[in-house]
Amino acid sequence: MSNPMQIWNDWCALSVQAARLGWEAQGVMALRVMRMAAQPAHSQTEARRMVTEKVAAFGEAQAAATAAVIRGGKSHRVAKRVLGVYKKRVRANKRRLTRA
């Protein structure tokens, strides 16, 4: 039997990670909007990139969740895997958008 306090702690930690990811994603959205406003000629390319990245990230997250469930992962660990996929994508976009 799992320790209820440990389960609570795991979900709280996951909630903090999700909130932090949401904050970082908002920053990336702001960077994208600024880049699109500053470089109108590249706006369509950036908009296409946004859509294709979202579809790819969703597929990757779904595969990560499926693999974690198949391995018998607990629900908070499955959710953590999914967050990890989006975290990787958000950070890569932040790096790309902040380069000169």
Summary of the structure (lengths in Angstrom):
residues: 100
radius of gyration: 16.7
end to end distance: 52.8
largest distance: 58.6
contacts: 243
relative contact order: 0.14
helix: 90%
strand: 0%
